[in-house]
Amino acid sequence: MDNLFAGIIASKTRIKLLIRLFFNPETRSYLRQLAKEFNVSTNSVREELNQLTKTELLKSQKNGRQVYYMANEEHPLFPELRSMVSKVMGIDQVIDGIVNRLGELERAYLIDDYAEGKDTGIIDLLLVGNIDQYHLNDLSRKTERYVKRKIRSLVLNRKEYDNLMPELKKRPRVLIWEAKKE
């Protein structure tokens, strides 16, 4: 993990937890789910979860037999950690390199794995507006070199977006950019 966190945090499991839970603070995960996703033992995940909970970076909530963990949005370091996670995942570069340079864009969402904080190497974007596909492809190729990840885009106009909304609500998504309303 040659990223921002690797030089600061020695534990790869802790890095994965921070990325998973701080990128999208609505994400809630439990021990076995995280261990399976990270392909590590439940003990190593439990140690990191306990440490992050003890420092109050994470909150836990019991639901039946499961204990769910989530980012503590009230923690004083939350905004900084969330910003660092965005940089690690390359989202700041995506916004600067693609989203801010597209013409008639209304909204931009991260969808699927990245919206859940899973750094799979493929960034899926949902772009709503009237967008020149050729220009988007050019910007995407250039940005991919910086973020060292593949970028896939789904472009919809407002009507298509509204029609697909019931289906989109079933998928993880995070709004990363919205046009200013005048």
Backbone as CSV, one residue per row, in Angstrom:
resi,resn,N_x,N_y,N_z,CA_x,CA_y,CA_z,C_x,C_y,C_z
1,MET,0.837,-1.186,0.000,0.000,0.000,0.000,0.876,1.241,0.000
2,ASP,1.301,1.628,-1.159,2.170,2.801,-1.250,1.312,4.058,-1.319
3,ASN,0.667,4.370,-0.205,-0.201,5.535,-0.183,0.104,6.397,1.030
4,LEU,-0.680,7.401,1.184,-0.541,8.371,2.258,-0.509,7.718,3.627
5,PHE,-1.354,6.728,3.876,-1.434,6.114,5.188,-0.278,5.166,5.490
6,ALA,0.273,4.521,4.486,1.282,3.489,4.717,2.506,4.021,5.462
7,GLY,2.876,5.258,5.233,4.024,5.820,5.938,3.700,6.255,7.350
8,ILE,2.413,6.379,7.660,1.985,6.856,8.972,1.489,5.718,9.848
9,ILE,0.752,4.793,9.255,0.120,3.707,9.998,0.729,2.387,9.540
10,ALA,1.278,1.641,10.477,1.959,0.395,10.139,0.988,-0.746,9.822
11,SER,-0.172,-0.759,10.446,-1.122,-1.856,10.285,-1.945,-1.701,9.008
12,LYS,-1.790,-2.666,8.104,-2.583,-2.639,6.870,-4.065,-2.843,7.159
13,THR,-4.365,-3.614,8.180,-5.763,-3.824,8.558,-6.375,-2.526,9.059
14,ARG,-5.631,-1.765,9.852,-6.150,-0.486,10.341,-6.382,0.477,9.180
15,ILE,-5.475,0.483,8.220,-5.640,1.339,7.040,-6.930,0.964,6.308
16,LYS,-7.145,-0.330,6.102,-8.357,-0.782,5.407,-9.611,-0.400,6.177
17,LEU,-9.557,-0.506,7.500,-10.707,-0.126,8.321,-11.009,1.360,8.194
18,LEU,-9.976,2.183,8.263,-10.180,3.628,8.140,-10.785,3.977,6.786
19,ILE,-10.247,3.382,5.731,-10.773,3.651,4.391,-12.216,3.180,4.291
20,ARG,-12.470,1.977,4.764,-13.811,1.378,4.665,-14.858,2.185,5.422
21,LEU,-14.505,2.656,6.629,-15.507,3.285,7.486,-15.535,4.805,7.425
22,PHE,-14.436,5.438,7.024,-14.415,6.894,7.007,-14.754,7.487,5.648
23,PHE,-14.634,6.720,4.582,-14.982,7.302,3.289,-16.479,7.581,3.224
24,ASN,-17.260,6.595,3.590,-18.719,6.771,3.625,-19.166,6.506,5.060
25,PRO,-19.346,7.560,5.841,-19.652,7.388,7.264,-20.977,6.677,7.540
26,GLU,-21.841,6.541,6.553,-23.080,5.794,6.772,-22.844,4.289,6.753
27,THR,-21.644,3.866,6.337,-21.311,2.456,6.287,-21.223,1.890,7.696
28,ARG,-21.865,0.758,7.879,-21.794,0.026,9.145,-21.347,-1.385,8.803
29,SER,-20.381,-1.893,9.547,-19.875,-3.227,9.257,-19.644,-3.984,10.556
30,TYR,-19.698,-5.303,10.467,-19.434,-6.122,11.645,-18.168,-6.950,11.434
31,LEU,-17.663,-7.495,12.528,-16.351,-8.144,12.578,-16.141,-9.186,11.477
32,ARG,-16.979,-10.179,11.397,-16.764,-11.267,10.426,-16.846,-10.767,8.976
33,GLN,-17.730,-9.836,8.740,-17.860,-9.248,7.401,-16.546,-8.577,7.000
34,LEU,-15.958,-7.815,7.912,-14.700,-7.116,7.629,-13.550,-8.103,7.462
35,ALA,-13.481,-9.110,8.317,-12.408,-10.105,8.227,-12.464,-10.824,6.882
36,LYS,-13.660,-11.179,6.450,-13.824,-11.855,5.159,-13.436,-10.928,4.011
37,GLU,-13.909,-9.685,4.072,-13.615,-8.717,3.017,-12.119,-8.442,2.897
38,PHE,-11.422,-8.318,4.042,-9.988,-8.008,4.046,-9.125,-9.261,3.903
39,ASN,-9.752,-10.431,4.001,-9.042,-11.698,3.922,-7.968,-11.810,5.019
40,VAL,-8.375,-11.488,6.243,-7.496,-11.603,7.416,-8.290,-12.271,8.532
41,SER,-7.584,-12.635,9.603,-8.247,-13.306,10.718,-9.158,-12.352,11.476
42,THR,-10.187,-12.929,12.100,-11.087,-12.107,12.908,-10.337,-11.489,14.082
43,ASN,-9.321,-12.183,14.604,-8.555,-11.632,15.730,-7.830,-10.345,15.355
44,SER,-7.216,-10.309,14.170,-6.495,-9.088,13.784,-7.464,-7.929,13.552
45,VAL,-8.648,-8.218,13.002,-9.653,-7.168,12.811,-10.190,-6.721,14.173
46,ARG,-10.438,-7.688,15.071,-10.964,-7.367,16.401,-10.000,-6.435,17.159
47,GLU,-8.707,-6.737,17.095,-7.710,-5.884,17.771,-7.781,-4.451,17.271
48,GLU,-7.844,-4.279,15.959,-7.887,-2.937,15.378,-9.206,-2.228,15.697
49,LEU,-10.310,-2.960,15.622,-11.607,-2.369,15.960,-11.623,-1.910,17.424
50,ASN,-11.080,-2.754,18.324,-11.021,-2.383,19.744,-10.185,-1.134,19.953
51,GLN,-9.044,-1.062,19.272,-8.159,0.097,19.413,-8.834,1.371,18.890
52,LEU,-9.451,1.287,17.728,-10.118,2.455,17.144,-11.361,2.860,17.934
53,THR,-12.019,1.895,18.560,-13.171,2.202,19.406,-12.712,2.845,20.712
54,LYS,-11.612,2.335,21.253,-11.065,2.882,22.504,-10.662,4.358,22.336
55,THR,-10.147,4.709,21.170,-9.761,6.104,20.900,-10.953,6.943,20.434
56,GLU,-12.115,6.301,20.370,-13.380,6.925,19.974,-13.415,7.394,18.512
57,LEU,-12.529,6.860,17.670,-12.619,7.132,16.233,-13.782,6.355,15.624
58,LEU,-14.092,5.202,16.235,-15.222,4.391,15.801,-16.240,4.299,16.933
59,LYS,-17.494,4.125,16.535,-18.564,3.836,17.487,-19.034,2.418,17.195
60,SER,-19.575,1.770,18.198,-20.139,0.438,17.991,-21.585,0.442,18.433
61,GLN,-22.352,-0.465,17.829,-23.779,-0.550,18.117,-24.180,-2.010,18.009
62,LYS,-24.755,-2.521,19.071,-25.164,-3.921,19.072,-26.555,-4.043,18.471
63,ASN,-26.716,-5.021,17.586,-28.000,-5.305,16.964,-28.167,-6.819,16.971
64,GLY,-28.925,-7.311,17.943,-29.029,-8.761,18.108,-27.698,-9.305,18.578
65,ARG,-27.171,-10.269,17.860,-25.866,-10.848,18.215,-24.705,-10.117,17.542
66,GLN,-25.009,-9.291,16.548,-23.966,-8.584,15.793,-23.617,-7.259,16.467
67,VAL,-22.341,-6.926,16.437,-21.895,-5.601,16.856,-21.424,-4.891,15.588
68,TYR,-22.084,-3.792,15.267,-21.749,-3.020,14.074,-20.835,-1.859,14.451
69,TYR,-19.867,-1.589,13.576,-18.921,-0.493,13.785,-19.116,0.547,12.700
70,MET,-18.968,1.814,13.095,-19.084,2.905,12.142,-18.192,4.047,12.597
71,ALA,-17.858,4.941,11.660,-17.033,6.109,11.980,-17.783,7.004,12.957
72,ASN,-17.046,7.587,13.892,-17.631,8.532,14.841,-17.531,9.928,14.240
73,GLU,-18.624,10.408,13.687,-18.639,11.705,13.017,-18.471,12.875,13.983
74,GLU,-18.639,12.640,15.278,-18.460,13.709,16.261,-17.007,13.840,16.719
75,HIS,-16.155,12.890,16.351,-14.751,12.949,16.772,-14.079,14.163,16.135
76,PRO,-13.245,14.895,16.896,-12.605,16.104,16.345,-11.742,15.837,15.103
77,LEU,-11.233,14.623,14.957,-10.385,14.307,13.793,-11.177,13.774,12.599
78,PHE,-12.485,13.608,12.762,-13.283,13.034,11.681,-13.102,13.765,10.347
79,PRO,-13.251,15.105,10.287,-13.122,15.778,8.977,-11.753,15.557,8.330
80,GLU,-10.704,15.591,9.139,-9.361,15.401,8.593,-9.145,13.977,8.102
81,LEU,-9.603,13.001,8.891,-9.456,11.606,8.469,-10.259,11.325,7.206
82,ARG,-11.449,11.862,7.133,-12.272,11.664,5.930,-11.581,12.275,4.707
83,SER,-10.993,13.450,4.879,-10.270,14.096,3.791,-9.058,13.258,3.368
84,MET,-8.338,12.721,4.349,-7.175,11.882,4.040,-7.596,10.620,3.287
85,VAL,-8.696,10.017,3.707,-9.202,8.814,3.037,-9.553,9.131,1.589
86,SER,-10.185,10.265,1.346,-10.514,10.667,-0.035,-9.263,10.809,-0.880
87,LYS,-8.217,11.367,-0.285,-6.948,11.514,-1.014,-6.327,10.153,-1.309
88,VAL,-6.336,9.265,-0.321,-5.778,7.923,-0.506,-6.507,7.195,-1.635
89,MET,-7.826,7.338,-1.674,-8.617,6.645,-2.686,-8.566,7.342,-4.042
90,GLY,-8.026,8.553,-4.091,-7.907,9.268,-5.356,-9.148,10.058,-5.726
91,ILE,-10.096,10.179,-4.824,-11.354,10.855,-5.147,-11.136,12.345,-5.363
92,ASP,-10.224,12.936,-4.605,-9.941,14.363,-4.798,-9.426,14.617,-6.214
93,GLN,-8.602,13.703,-6.739,-8.085,13.827,-8.104,-9.193,13.624,-9.137
94,VAL,-10.115,12.722,-8.841,-11.236,12.489,-9.761,-12.079,13.753,-9.861
95,ILE,-12.353,14.367,-8.727,-13.161,15.586,-8.724,-12.427,16.702,-9.461
96,ASP,-11.134,16.895,-9.149,-10.362,17.949,-9.813,-10.149,17.659,-11.294
97,GLY,-9.846,16.394,-11.620,-9.470,16.050,-12.988,-10.621,15.824,-13.935
98,ILE,-11.765,15.428,-13.422,-12.890,15.098,-14.301,-14.103,15.971,-14.007
99,VAL,-14.624,15.824,-12.820,-15.917,16.429,-12.480,-15.922,17.941,-12.658
100,ASN,-14.909,18.613,-12.157,-14.872,20.077,-12.254,-14.674,20.580,-13.686
101,ARG,-14.276,19.706,-14.594,-13.984,20.134,-15.966,-15.062,19.780,-16.970
102,LEU,-16.098,19.099,-16.502,-17.185,18.740,-17.406,-18.179,19.890,-17.475
103,GLY,-18.693,20.118,-18.628,-19.573,21.254,-18.868,-20.863,21.269,-18.081
104,GLU,-21.886,20.690,-18.608,-23.226,20.811,-18.045,-23.530,19.646,-17.105
105,LEU,-22.726,19.502,-16.085,-22.892,18.438,-15.108,-23.763,18.930,-13.960
106,GLU,-24.755,18.120,-13.590,-25.628,18.468,-12.465,-25.144,17.834,-11.171
107,ARG,-24.794,16.535,-11.251,-24.367,15.784,-10.076,-23.366,14.720,-10.469
108,ALA,-22.524,14.353,-9.490,-21.599,13.236,-9.665,-21.660,12.366,-8.413
109,TYR,-21.801,11.078,-8.636,-21.862,10.111,-7.538,-20.768,9.074,-7.702
110,LEU,-20.258,8.588,-6.593,-19.504,7.347,-6.583,-20.544,6.272,-6.342
111,ILE,-20.443,5.161,-7.053,-21.402,4.080,-6.842,-20.663,2.776,-6.593
112,ASP,-21.381,1.839,-6.030,-20.946,0.470,-5.786,-19.776,0.396,-4.798
113,ASP,-18.704,-0.331,-5.120,-17.653,-0.620,-4.144,-17.044,0.625,-3.508
114,TYR,-16.668,1.593,-4.294,-16.043,2.793,-3.736,-17.001,3.548,-2.825
115,ALA,-18.284,3.525,-3.138,-19.271,4.191,-2.284,-19.348,3.527,-0.916
116,GLU,-18.966,2.270,-0.838,-18.929,1.558,0.436,-17.555,1.660,1.099
117,GLY,-16.625,2.345,0.456,-15.292,2.458,1.025,-14.378,1.290,0.691
118,LYS,-14.730,0.517,-0.323,-13.907,-0.622,-0.751,-13.029,-0.166,-1.901
119,ASP,-11.733,-0.162,-1.681,-10.786,0.264,-2.712,-10.436,-0.933,-3.588
120,THR,-11.237,-1.152,-4.629,-11.062,-2.306,-5.500,-10.179,-2.012,-6.711
121,GLY,-9.830,-0.743,-6.894,-9.020,-0.378,-8.049,-9.837,0.103,-9.232
122,ILE,-11.161,0.015,-9.126,-12.041,0.510,-10.186,-13.011,1.499,-9.552
123,ILE,-12.949,2.739,-10.020,-13.826,3.787,-9.512,-15.017,3.898,-10.456
124,ASP,-16.203,3.620,-9.929,-17.426,3.727,-10.725,-18.092,5.056,-10.430
125,LEU,-18.278,5.858,-11.479,-18.916,7.164,-11.361,-20.265,7.147,-12.047
126,LEU,-21.211,7.829,-11.447,-22.499,8.093,-12.068,-22.560,9.601,-12.264
127,LEU,-22.639,10.030,-13.512,-22.650,11.452,-13.841,-24.007,11.814,-14.436
128,VAL,-24.617,12.857,-13.895,-25.934,13.288,-14.349,-25.789,14.643,-15.013
129,GLY,-26.181,14.726,-16.284,-26.115,15.989,-17.005,-25.937,15.767,-18.490
130,ASN,-25.659,16.854,-19.201,-25.425,16.815,-20.633,-23.907,16.852,-20.834
131,ILE,-23.307,15.687,-21.074,-21.852,15.559,-21.054,-21.335,15.037,-22.387
132,ASP,-20.266,15.654,-22.861,-19.580,15.214,-24.076,-18.763,13.962,-23.724
133,GLN,-19.177,12.819,-24.248,-18.546,11.534,-23.917,-17.072,11.503,-24.317
134,TYR,-16.733,12.099,-25.453,-15.337,12.113,-25.901,-14.474,12.882,-24.901
135,HIS,-14.931,14.031,-24.470,-14.206,14.842,-23.493,-14.077,14.085,-22.159
136,LEU,-15.141,13.420,-21.743,-15.120,12.622,-20.515,-14.083,11.506,-20.612
137,ASN,-14.060,10.798,-21.729,-13.089,9.707,-21.906,-11.660,10.223,-21.839
138,ASP,-11.401,11.371,-22.449,-10.071,11.977,-22.424,-9.670,12.345,-20.994
139,LEU,-10.560,13.002,-20.265,-10.275,13.380,-18.880,-10.087,12.147,-17.997
140,SER,-10.883,11.124,-18.230,-10.781,9.891,-17.442,-9.429,9.225,-17.635
141,ARG,-8.986,9.114,-18.888,-7.680,8.498,-19.170,-6.558,9.238,-18.461
142,LYS,-6.595,10.570,-18.516,-5.550,11.366,-17.865,-5.591,11.199,-16.351
143,THR,-6.768,11.189,-15.784,-6.913,11.069,-14.330,-6.514,9.676,-13.851
144,GLU,-6.805,8.645,-14.631,-6.439,7.275,-14.257,-4.938,7.143,-14.005
145,ARG,-4.145,7.862,-14.769,-2.684,7.807,-14.574,-2.279,8.354,-13.214
146,TYR,-2.973,9.393,-12.754,-2.646,9.997,-11.457,-3.111,9.139,-10.285
147,VAL,-4.324,8.614,-10.388,-4.894,7.882,-9.250,-4.534,6.396,-9.276
148,LYS,-3.943,5.931,-10.369,-3.543,4.528,-10.526,-4.722,3.576,-10.289
149,ARG,-5.866,3.970,-10.819,-7.084,3.173,-10.751,-7.858,3.359,-12.055
150,LYS,-8.657,2.383,-12.399,-9.520,2.454,-13.575,-10.767,3.250,-13.208
151,ILE,-11.241,4.078,-14.129,-12.447,4.871,-13.905,-13.494,4.456,-14.932
152,ARG,-14.653,4.033,-14.433,-15.790,3.693,-15.295,-16.890,4.705,-15.024
153,SER,-17.490,5.195,-16.077,-18.520,6.222,-15.923,-19.823,5.784,-16.565
154,LEU,-20.901,6.061,-15.853,-22.248,5.898,-16.377,-22.820,7.303,-16.473
155,VAL,-23.132,7.736,-17.692,-23.639,9.092,-17.917,-25.132,9.018,-18.218
156,LEU,-25.899,9.788,-17.444,-27.345,9.833,-17.624,-27.809,11.280,-17.709
157,ASN,-28.817,11.527,-18.526,-29.423,12.855,-18.483,-30.408,12.861,-17.313
158,ARG,-31.001,13.993,-17.010,-31.882,14.134,-15.842,-33.057,13.152,-15.893
159,LYS,-33.678,13.002,-17.085,-34.839,12.124,-17.210,-34.442,10.658,-16.975
160,GLU,-33.324,10.230,-17.575,-32.845,8.859,-17.381,-32.535,8.603,-15.904
161,TYR,-31.919,9.588,-15.273,-31.578,9.479,-13.855,-32.850,9.307,-13.015
162,ASP,-33.850,10.148,-13.268,-35.108,10.057,-12.522,-35.784,8.704,-12.733
163,ASN,-35.754,8.197,-13.961,-36.353,6.890,-14.255,-35.619,5.741,-13.573
164,LEU,-34.298,5.862,-13.454,-33.498,4.797,-12.838,-33.398,4.911,-11.317
165,MET,-33.904,5.986,-10.755,-33.750,6.232,-9.324,-34.199,5.070,-8.437
166,PRO,-35.340,4.420,-8.704,-35.714,3.285,-7.835,-34.633,2.193,-7.806
167,GLU,-34.025,1.928,-8.946,-32.963,0.931,-9.008,-31.683,1.437,-8.335
168,LEU,-31.355,2.695,-8.552,-30.139,3.276,-7.970,-30.193,3.322,-6.451
169,LYS,-31.379,3.470,-5.894,-31.515,3.518,-4.435,-31.110,2.214,-3.778
170,LYS,-31.121,1.125,-4.530,-30.733,-0.187,-4.002,-29.213,-0.355,-3.978
171,ARG,-28.497,0.503,-4.670,-27.036,0.384,-4.789,-26.353,1.418,-3.905
172,PRO,-25.189,1.073,-3.370,-24.450,2.069,-2.579,-24.046,3.236,-3.467
173,ARG,-24.258,4.454,-2.990,-23.849,5.633,-3.753,-23.578,6.775,-2.798
174,VAL,-22.627,7.604,-3.196,-22.248,8.773,-2.402,-22.152,9.960,-3.351
175,LEU,-22.864,11.013,-3.029,-22.802,12.239,-3.818,-21.445,12.893,-3.558
176,ILE,-20.645,13.109,-4.618,-19.327,13.730,-4.434,-19.266,15.136,-5.008
177,TRP,-20.267,15.498,-5.811,-20.266,16.836,-6.403,-21.677,17.177,-6.857
178,GLU,-22.056,18.432,-6.673,-23.347,18.902,-7.136,-23.205,20.331,-7.619
179,ALA,-23.852,20.649,-8.759,-23.799,22.010,-9.295,-24.443,22.964,-8.294
180,LYS,-23.873,24.120,-8.185,-24.447,25.128,-7.292,-25.762,25.615,-7.871
181,LYS,-26.748,25.658,-7.002,-28.061,26.160,-7.437,-28.067,27.665,-7.363
182,GLU,-28.537,28.281,-8.416,-28.523,29.753,-8.469,-29.847,30.344,-8.098
